Structures are given as structure tokens and as C-alpha cells.
Amino acid sequence: MSGWVGFRTAVSGLLASQKSLYTANHNVSNVNTEGYSRQSVLQRTSSSLLIPGVGMLGTGTEAYDIIRVRDEYLDYKYINENSPLGEFEIKRENLVEIESIFNEPSDSSFRQYLDEFFISLETLSTEPSSYSSRALVREKAVALTNHLNETAQRLYSVQKELNFAVRTKVKQVNDLADQIRNLNDQIYRLEIDDSKANDLRDKRLVLVDNLSKIVNIQTSENDGKFRVSIGGIALVNHVQLSKLKTKMVDNPYNPEEQLAEVEWEIGNQPLEPKTGELKGVLDMRDGDGAPGKYRGVAFYIERLNQFAGKIVEKMNSVHYQGEGLNNSNKKLLFSWDGVDASTFNTQFNAKYGITLDDIDFNDENSANYLNYREFINNNVKADNITLAGSILNNLDSIAHIAAASTTLEGVENNENVLKLIELREDNRFFDDTTPQGTPDDFLKAVLSNLAVDSQQARRMTENQSALLDNIEIKRESVSGVSVDEEMANMVKFQHSYNAAARMITTIDAIYDVTINRLGLVGR
């Protein structure tokens, strides 16, 4: 019997070395496969055999499992840190685009257009009756309003792209979740007999990594059943799938483009991601800078709308009280969609029962002035502000004479133009907005917000990238395939295989002598 035990012991070594060689070969073959985890054969000694008079005799080895070499803690850290990276990459990318839209400082920036408009008014103040100076004011005013219109439209385009990105990210989440659900089913069926579906688990982990960049997820596994959840709600629960969907709602800033809100398909409960690319896209699209909210595209659209509204309110409150050439008086300087004073009064009277003539423009706290302000805020936006039609069609309508003013003989009256120019340094120009101050103060504050947010997004992206790279290096050090190490293992297993084969050959020779040659003497 002991002879057969020796043969079995040698065969066990041969088979174990063979499995180890095959596993090393599999590792080398997948050295460049994304998400592949190095595999290792686990061996243990077989049960010893009690030989009477001899004692316990070893019976060889047993290759009882092939495992993935992984550190679950590093996987957990990677998933948690991947989401913030996705969020701030989205924010950095879009804030850089908004910076290029504002293009400060440059010859085509807001502050440049505003400067040129007030400079044209200063030129007009030196020669109020000059049609060339009046034409310059008109052209610079048109350039300012056109720049506001174009910038607003470009921000609408960014918001539209982000809106499309929301729907795309939701589809990606659903697709990845469906693939994870299918892999869950395959893995569970294959491992029901305590086997290990190592390669399928690697594929699932790659999907989980990709999903974690889009939205913050939590994962768990119990009795072989894998679960992925978002904010405590199961997205994938073993083989059950709960999808996300989008619902279209009105856009308060651009009626032509509805916004996609994200919610669960079952129960219609809104999804509020804490981090990830989806969070970054939603923040950039909807963030209006209100307490607790991010400063996204909506914030900058709202600031442009406030800027346009104040230009119309403040400039018109001075201009309407003045008089132009040839007794041209009571005209608007800025408007929306080409509305003139007559149309303004018709709409204003229909809503409040008063006209511009009923307003005391020197008392901004009066009820009529507050109605005037509200009316403008409700109608004037950055995308529709224009130079008033009366001035576009007639340069005489630019009011350079102040009401009830006196002029020295031989000197042209320019008091109303000077009042318009003074508005540039009026630190109460923006008196009911955030930020407040002069037009230049307002623009600088908005641009400062943009610069700070862009810098923060860049720094957070760099920090998260460095953190994630460090985790990835540690993962690779644990789970990655080292060709040098596998080659060393291959030599080691090859030698052990050869040794086991040599042992079998030796035992075969012993059997040959024992069976075929013993007892031949004397025949």
C-alpha cells in the first residue's frame, strides 16, 4: 500500500505544480487587461496516513482554491474617492468654458464694452449737438447690448449641453447597473458550489469603478449576493434592478429649453447625488448661488440679467427726464425687444395703473418707483436688452439737456449727459442686488466669484487626482501582475513539476523491479 501512497503523493505534486503553472500563464496573459486581479493557487497538505509500526505518512499536497489577490479596503477607498474626482473634473471643465465666454480681461470683455460706452458719453458731453458724437454713443450702446445678448445665448448653450449631459449620465448609470445585475447572476450561479468566478468578479469591479465616478455609490455583499445603492436606495440588489429616469420641467432662465430632473423610476422619488459627475453636471446647470447651492451657469445668467435690468432702470430714470435735439423729450435710452416709451407706458399702465410720468425718479423708495423697478426686472433679461427704438431711428432722441436746467449763453447744455456719466461712479447703482456698488464693482465681483470657483475646482481636481493615483498605485502593488514575479514563479513551478515527474519515474522504476524482476533468480 505504501508504494501506491508514494505514487499518489508524487501525482499530487505534479497536478499542483501544473495548476500553478497554468495560473501563472493566465496572469501573464492578462498583464494588460483593465481591472485584472492577479490570481494565486492555494495549496495545503493532504491528510496523512497512519501506517502501523511506522507512524503518520504524508500523502502529498492539495491545490484547493484559486483566488483573486485583492485588498477590499483599497477598493472601498477607490470607490469613495473616485466620485469627488468626477464631480470636480466636470466643474473645472465647465468653469473654464464660462471663463472663456466672459473673456476677462480682453478687448471684447464686459468691462471694455462698458468703458467704451461711458467714454462715448464723455465725448458727447463736449459737443452735445454733434451727430457724429451721437452716432458714437448709439454704436457703443448697441455694442454693449449685443455683447450682453450674445453672452447670455452662449451661457444658454452651455446650460443646454449640461442638460443633455444629465440625460446621458442617467443612461450610463442605468446601462452599468444592468451589466452589474447580469454579472451578479452569472457569478452567483458559478459560485454556488463554492468555486470562485475570479474573472467575472474583476469585470464587475471595473463596472463598479466606472459607476462610482458618475455617482456616489455604496456596495455590499452578503451570502454571495451583491448590492449597489445610492443614498441608501438599492440601484442593484443582486438580480433586481431599480433604474433612474429624467423628468422634464420648465427652465426659469430659458423657456425654450426644458430641464431634465433625475428621479427613481419606481416611486418617482428625486435623486440628489452627493458627489460624482452627475452631481457636478447638476450643480453647474442649476446652481444659482443661493445659500447652500453652487454657483453654476444659472448663477451667471442671473447676474447678467441683474446687470441688464439695472442698466435699463438706472439709465432710463435719468434719460427719460432729459431733452434731446429739436425738443425731443421723454425717450428711453435702453429697453427690451425694441420697446419704446409709448409701448412701455401702455404695458406699465395695464399692470400698475400708472405711467412713467407718474414716477418720482429721485425717490427710489416711493411705491411708483418700486413698481417701475419690479416691472423692469420682470421683463428685461440679458438676452433681450436693446437700445431703445427711438434712438436707433433718431439720434435727436439722445437726451443731453436736463429738465429745468439753465444754460449760459453760447454754451451747449450737457447736464443730462453728465448725469448719465455720473452713474458710472454711483455706488448705489446696484442697490438691491448681491453684489452691490458701481457697475464696475458689480462686474468685478462676479468675475472674482468665477475666478475663485474655477481655481477651487482646479485645485480639488488636482488633489483628488493625486489621492486617487496613490490609491491606484497601492491597488496595483497588491493586485497587479508583475511579469518578473510571474516568470520567477514559472521557473519555480516548472522545477517542482519536473521534480514530481522525476519522482513518478522513480516510483515507476521501483514498481517495475518489484513486479517484474523479483523472484527471477533460480528459475
C-alpha positions in Angstrom: 0.0 0.0 0.0 2.8 2.4 0.9 4.0 2.2 -2.7 0.7 3.4 -4.1 0.7 6.2 -1.5 4.1 7.3 -2.8 2.7 7.3 -6.4 -0.3 9.3 -5.2 1.9 11.8 -3.4 4.0 12.4 -6.5 1.0 12.8 -8.7 -0.5 15.4 -6.3 2.7 17.4 -6.5 2.6 17.1 -10.3 -1.0 18.3 -10.5 -0.5 21.2 -8.0 2.6 22.4 -10.0 0.6 22.1 -13.2 -2.3 24.3 -11.8 0.2 26.8 -10.6 1.9 27.0 -14.0 -1.5 27.4 -15.7 -2.4 30.2 -13.3 1.0 32.0 -13.8 0.3 31.7 -17.6 -3.1 33.2 -17.1 -1.7 36.1 -15.1 0.9 36.9 -17.7 -1.7 36.7 -20.5 -3.8 39.4 -18.7 -1.0 41.7 -17.6 -2.5 44.5 -19.7 -6.2 43.7 -19.1 -8.1 46.5 -17.4 -9.1 45.7 -13.8 -7.5 42.2 -13.8 -6.5 40.9 -10.4 -3.5 38.6 -10.0 -4.6 35.1 -9.2 -2.9 32.7 -6.9 -3.2 28.9 -6.3 -3.8 27.9 -2.6 -2.2 24.6 -1.5 -2.3 22.6 1.6 -1.0 19.2 2.7 -3.3 16.2 2.2 -4.4 14.2 5.2 -1.6 11.9 6.5 -1.9 8.2 6.5 -1.3 6.2 9.7 1.0 3.2 9.0 1.2 0.7 11.9 4.7 0.4 13.2 5.7 3.4 11.1 3.5 6.3 12.1 2.0 9.1 10.1 3.0 9.1 6.5 2.5 12.2 4.4 0.3 11.9 1.3 1.3 15.0 -0.7 -0.4 18.3 -1.4 -3.8 19.6 -2.5 -4.5 22.7 -4.6 -7.8 23.5 -3.1 -8.6 27.0 -4.5 -7.6 29.7 -6.9 -8.2 33.2 -5.5 -8.0 36.8 -6.7 -5.4 38.8 -4.8 -7.2 41.9 -3.7 -7.4 44.4 -0.8 -11.1 45.2 -0.3 -10.2 48.2 1.8 -8.3 49.8 -1.1 -11.3 49.1 -3.4 -13.6 50.8 -0.9 -11.3 53.8 -0.7 -11.1 54.0 -4.5 -14.8 54.0 -4.9 -15.3 56.7 -2.3 -12.6 59.0 -3.8 -13.5 58.4 -7.4 -16.8 60.3 -7.1 -15.4 63.6 -6.0 -12.8 63.5 -8.8 -15.6 63.1 -11.3 -17.6 66.0 -9.8 -14.7 68.5 -9.8 -13.5 67.4 -13.3 -16.9 68.4 -14.6 -16.9 71.7 -12.7 -13.4 72.6 -13.8 -14.2 71.9 -17.4 -17.3 74.0 -17.5 -16.0 76.9 -15.4 -13.0 77.1 -17.8 -15.6 77.4 -20.6 -17.5 80.1 -18.7 -14.2 82.0 -18.2 -13.7 81.9 -22.0 -17.2 83.3 -22.5 -16.6 86.3 -20.2 -13.0 86.6 -21.7 -11.7 88.9 -19.0 -9.5 90.9 -19.4 -9.6 91.5 -23.1 -10.7 93.9 -25.8 -14.0 92.0 -26.0 -14.9 91.9 -22.4 -17.9 93.4 -20.5 -15.7 96.0 -18.7 -14.2 97.0 -22.1 -17.7 97.5 -23.7 -18.9 99.4 -20.6 -15.8 101.6 -20.6 -16.3 102.4 -24.3 -19.9 103.3 -23.8 -19.2 105.8 -21.0 -16.3 107.2 -22.9 -18.7 107.9 -25.8 -20.9 109.7 -23.4 -18.0 111.8 -22.3 -17.2 112.6 -25.9 -20.9 113.6 -26.4 -20.7 115.9 -23.3 -18.1 118.1 -25.0 -20.2 118.6 -28.1 -23.9 117.6 -27.4 -25.2 118.7 -30.7 -22.7 116.7 -32.8 -24.3 114.0 -34.7 -21.0 112.1 -35.0 -20.8 112.0 -31.2 -24.4 110.9 -31.0 -23.7 108.2 -33.5 -20.8 107.0 -31.5 -23.0 106.8 -28.4 -25.5 104.8 -30.3 -22.9 102.4 -31.7 -21.3 101.8 -28.3 -24.6 101.3 -26.7 -25.6 98.8 -29.4 -22.2 97.0 -28.9 -22.8 96.8 -25.1 -26.4 95.3 -25.5 -25.3 93.0 -28.3 -22.5 91.7 -26.1 -25.0 91.1 -23.3 -27.3 89.2 -25.7 -24.5 87.1 -27.1 -23.1 86.2 -23.8 -26.5 85.2 -22.5 -27.0 83.0 -25.5 -23.7 81.3 -25.1 -24.5 80.6 -21.4 -27.8 79.1 -22.6 -25.8 76.9 -24.9 -23.6 75.7 -22.0 -26.7 75.0 -20.0 -28.3 73.1 -22.9 -25.1 71.0 -23.2 -25.2 70.3 -19.4 -28.9 69.4 -19.7 -28.0 66.8 -22.4 -25.2 65.6 -20.2 -27.7 64.9 -17.4 -29.7 62.6 -19.6 -26.5 60.9 -20.8 -25.2 60.3 -17.3 -28.6 58.8 -16.3 -28.4 56.4 -19.3 -24.9 55.5 -18.4 -25.9 54.7 -14.8 -28.7 52.5 -16.0 -26.5 50.7 -18.5 -23.8 50.0 -16.0 -26.3 48.9 -13.4 -27.9 46.4 -15.9 -24.4 45.0 -16.7 -23.7 44.6 -13.0 -27.0 42.9 -12.5 -26.2 40.4 -15.3 -22.8 39.7 -13.8 -24.3 39.2 -10.4 -26.5 36.4 -11.8 -23.6 34.7 -13.6 -21.3 34.9 -10.6 -23.9 33.6 -8.2 -24.6 30.6 -10.4 -21.0 29.7 -10.9 -20.1 30.1 -7.2 -23.0 28.1 -5.9 -20.6 25.1 -5.4 -18.0 27.3 -3.6 -16.0 27.9 -6.8 -14.6 31.3 -7.5 -15.6 33.3 -10.6 -12.5 35.4 -10.4 -12.5 36.9 -13.9 -16.2 37.8 -13.7 -15.6 39.5 -10.4 -12.9 41.6 -12.0 -15.2 42.6 -14.8 -17.9 43.6 -12.2 -15.4 45.6 -10.2 -14.4 47.6 -13.4 -18.1 48.4 -13.9 -18.4 49.5 -10.2 -15.3 51.7 -10.6 -16.8 53.4 -13.6 -20.2 53.8 -11.9 -18.6 55.3 -8.8 -17.2 58.2 -10.9 -20.7 59.1 -12.2 -22.5 59.0 -8.8 -21.7 58.2 -5.2 -22.4 54.6 -4.5 -22.2 52.1 -1.7 -21.5 48.4 -2.2 -22.0 45.3 -0.1 -22.1 41.6 -0.5 -23.9 39.1 1.7 -24.1 35.3 1.0 -22.8 35.9 -2.5 -25.5 38.5 -3.3 -24.0 41.8 -4.4 -25.8 45.1 -3.8 -25.1 48.6 -5.2 -27.0 51.5 -3.6 -27.2 55.3 -4.0 -28.0 57.2 -0.8 -29.4 54.0 0.8 -31.7 53.1 -2.1 -30.7 50.0 -4.0 -29.8 50.5 -7.6 -28.8 46.9 -8.0 -29.9 44.3 -5.4 -28.4 41.0 -6.6 -30.5 40.4 -9.7 -33.1 43.1 -9.1 -32.6 46.5 -10.8 -34.1 49.9 -10.0 -33.5 52.3 -12.8 -33.3 56.1 -12.9 -35.2 58.3 -15.2 -35.4 62.0 -16.2 -38.5 64.3 -16.0 -38.7 67.5 -18.0 -39.5 70.7 -16.1 -39.6 74.4 -17.1 -36.4 76.3 -17.2 -36.8 79.6 -15.3 -33.9 81.2 -17.3 -34.6 79.9 -20.8 -38.2 79.0 -21.7 -37.1 77.4 -24.9 -35.1 74.7 -23.2 -36.7 72.4 -20.5 -34.6 71.0 -17.8 -34.2 67.2 -17.0 -34.7 66.4 -13.4 -33.4 63.0 -12.1 -35.6 60.6 -10.2 -36.1 57.0 -9.4 -38.2 55.1 -12.0 -40.2 53.4 -9.2 -41.9 55.8 -6.8 -40.7 59.0 -8.7 -38.5 59.9 -5.7 -36.0 62.6 -6.6 -32.3 61.6 -6.8 -30.0 64.0 -5.0 -26.4 62.8 -5.6 -23.9 63.8 -3.0 -20.9 63.8 -5.4 -19.8 62.3 -8.8 -20.1 63.5 -12.4 -23.9 63.7 -12.2 -23.6 66.0 -9.1 -21.1 68.2 -11.0 -23.4 68.4 -14.0 -26.5 69.3 -12.0 -24.6 71.9 -9.9 -23.2 73.5 -13.0 -26.5 73.6 -14.8 -28.8 74.6 -11.9 -26.5 76.3 -9.3 -27.8 79.8 -8.7 -25.5 80.7 -5.8 -28.4 80.7 -3.2 -27.3 79.7 0.3 -26.2 76.1 0.2 -26.1 76.0 -3.6 -23.3 76.0 -6.1 -22.5 78.9 -8.4 -23.2 77.4 -11.8 -24.4 78.6 -15.2 -27.7 79.7 -13.6 -25.8 82.0 -11.2 -24.0 83.8 -14.1 -27.2 84.0 -16.2 -29.0 85.6 -13.2 -26.1 88.1 -12.7 -26.2 89.1 -16.3 -30.0 89.6 -16.0 -29.5 91.8 -13.0 -26.8 93.8 -14.8 -29.1 94.3 -17.8 -32.1 95.2 -15.6 -30.1 97.8 -13.7 -28.7 99.3 -16.9 -32.3 99.8 -18.1 -33.6 101.0 -14.8 -30.9 103.5 -13.8 -30.0 104.9 -17.2 -33.6 105.4 -18.2 -34.5 107.1 -14.9 -32.1 109.8 -15.9 -32.5 109.8 -19.6 -36.3 110.0 -19.5 -36.2 113.3 -17.6 -34.0 114.9 -20.2 -34.4 116.5 -23.6 -32.7 115.9 -26.9 -32.3 118.0 -30.0 -35.3 119.6 -31.6 -37.4 119.3 -28.4 -37.2 115.5 -28.5 -38.0 114.6 -24.9 -39.3 111.8 -22.7 -37.5 109.0 -24.5 -36.0 105.8 -23.3 -32.2 105.1 -23.7 -32.3 101.3 -23.2 -35.2 98.9 -23.5 -36.0 95.3 -24.3 -37.0 93.9 -27.7 -37.1 97.4 -29.1 -39.9 98.6 -26.8 -40.3 102.5 -26.9 -41.6 104.8 -24.3 -45.2 104.6 -25.7 -45.3 100.8 -25.6 -43.6 100.9 -22.2 -46.3 103.2 -20.8 -49.1 101.1 -22.3 -47.8 97.9 -20.7 -46.8 99.6 -17.4 -50.2 101.3 -17.1 -52.0 98.0 -17.8 -50.2 96.4 -14.9 -49.9 99.2 -12.3 -52.3 101.9 -13.5 -49.6 104.5 -13.8 -47.1 105.7 -16.5 -43.5 106.9 -16.4 -44.7 110.4 -15.9 -46.2 109.4 -12.5 -42.8 108.3 -11.2 -40.5 110.4 -9.0 -37.2 109.2 -10.3 -35.4 111.0 -7.5 -37.2 108.9 -4.8 -36.2 105.3 -5.3 -38.2 104.2 -2.3 -41.5 105.5 -3.5 -44.2 103.0 -4.4 -44.3 104.1 -8.0 -40.5 103.7 -8.4 -40.6 100.3 -6.8 -43.3 99.3 -9.3 -41.1 100.6 -12.1 -38.2 98.6 -10.8 -40.3 95.4 -10.5 -41.7 95.9 -14.0 -38.2 96.1 -15.5 -36.9 93.2 -13.5 -39.7 91.0 -14.8 -39.2 92.0 -18.4 -35.6 92.8 -19.1 -33.1 90.0 -19.4 -29.6 89.8 -20.7 -30.8 88.1 -23.9 -33.4 90.7 -24.8 -31.9 94.1 -23.7 -31.6 96.5 -26.6 -31.0 100.2 -27.3 -34.4 101.9 -27.4 -36.0 102.1 -30.8 -36.4 105.8 -30.7 -32.7 106.3 -30.5 -31.9 103.6 -33.1 -34.1 105.5 -35.5 -33.4 109.1 -34.5 -30.2 110.4 -33.0 -32.0 113.6 -31.8 -33.6 111.4 -29.1 -30.4 111.2 -27.1 -31.3 113.5 -24.1 -28.5 115.8 -23.3 -30.4 118.6 -21.7 -31.6 118.2 -18.0 -35.1 119.2 -17.1 -35.5 122.8 -15.8 -31.8 123.5 -16.4 -30.2 126.8 -17.2 -27.5 127.3 -19.7 -25.1 130.1 -20.2 -25.4 132.0 -23.4 -23.3 130.4 -26.1 -22.7 127.2 -24.1 -24.4 123.9 -25.2 -26.4 122.3 -22.4 -24.9 118.9 -21.4 -26.3 118.5 -17.9 -28.3 115.3 -18.6 -25.3 113.7 -20.3 -23.2 114.5 -17.3 -25.8 112.9 -15.0 -25.6 109.7 -17.2 -21.8 109.7 -16.9 -22.1 110.1 -13.1 -23.9 106.9 -12.9 -20.7 105.1 -13.6 -19.3 106.1 -10.2 -22.7 105.8 -8.4 -22.0 103.2 -5.6 -25.8 102.8 -5.3 -26.2 101.8 -8.9 -26.7 98.2 -7.8 -28.5 98.9 -4.5 -30.8 95.9 -4.2 -28.6 93.1 -5.6 -25.8 91.0 -4.4 -23.1 92.2 -5.1 -23.8 95.9 -4.8 -21.9 99.1 -5.8 -21.0 100.7 -9.1 -21.4 98.9 -12.4 -17.6 98.2 -12.3 -17.8 96.9 -8.8 -20.7 94.6 -9.8 -18.8 93.1 -12.7 -15.5 92.7 -10.8 -17.4 90.9 -8.0 -19.0 88.5 -10.5 -15.7 87.8 -12.2 -14.0 87.3 -8.8 -16.6 84.7 -8.0 -15.8 83.0 -11.3 -12.1 83.1 -10.7 -12.3 81.7 -7.2 -14.7 78.9 -8.2 -12.5 78.0 -11.2 -9.4 77.9 -9.1 -11.0 75.8 -6.4 -12.3 73.3 -9.0 -8.8 73.1 -10.5 -7.2 72.5 -7.1 -9.8 70.0 -6.0 -9.3 68.1 -9.3 -5.5 68.0 -8.8 -5.8 67.0 -5.2 -8.3 64.2 -5.9 -6.3 63.0 -8.9 -3.2 62.7 -6.7 -5.1 60.9 -4.0 -6.7 58.5 -6.4 -3.4 57.9 -8.2 -1.9 57.0 -4.8 -4.7 54.5 -4.1 -4.4 53.1 -7.6 -0.6 52.5 -7.1 -1.4 50.6 -3.9 -4.1 48.6 -5.6 -1.6 47.7 -8.4 1.0 46.8 -5.9 -1.4 44.3 -4.3 -3.4 43.1 -7.3 -1.4 44.0 -10.4 0.6 41.4 -12.4 4.4 41.7 -12.2 5.9 39.9 -15.2 9.2 39.4 -13.4 7.5 37.9 -10.5 5.4 35.6 -12.7 8.5 34.5 -14.6 10.2 33.6 -11.3 7.1 31.7 -10.3 7.0 29.9 -13.6 10.6 28.7 -13.1 9.8 27.6 -9.5 6.7 25.7 -10.6 8.5 24.2 -13.6 11.2 22.8 -11.3 8.6 21.4 -8.9 6.7 19.9 -11.8 9.9 18.3 -13.1 10.8 17.0 -9.6 7.3 15.5 -9.2 7.6 13.9 -12.7 11.0 12.5 -11.8 9.5 11.1 -8.6 6.9 9.4 -10.6 9.5 8.0 -12.9 11.5 6.7 -9.9 8.4 5.1 -8.4 7.6 3.6 -11.8 11.1 2.0 -11.8 10.6 0.7 -8.3 7.3 -0.9 -9.3 9.0 -2.4 -12.4 11.6 -4.0 -10.3 9.2 -5.1 -7.7 6.7 -6.6 -10.1 8.7 -7.8 -13.0 12.2 -8.7 -11.7 11.8 -10.0 -8.1 12.0 -13.8 -7.9 13.8 -14.4 -11.2 16.8 -15.9 -9.6 16.6 -19.7 -9.5 14.0 -20.0 -12.2 
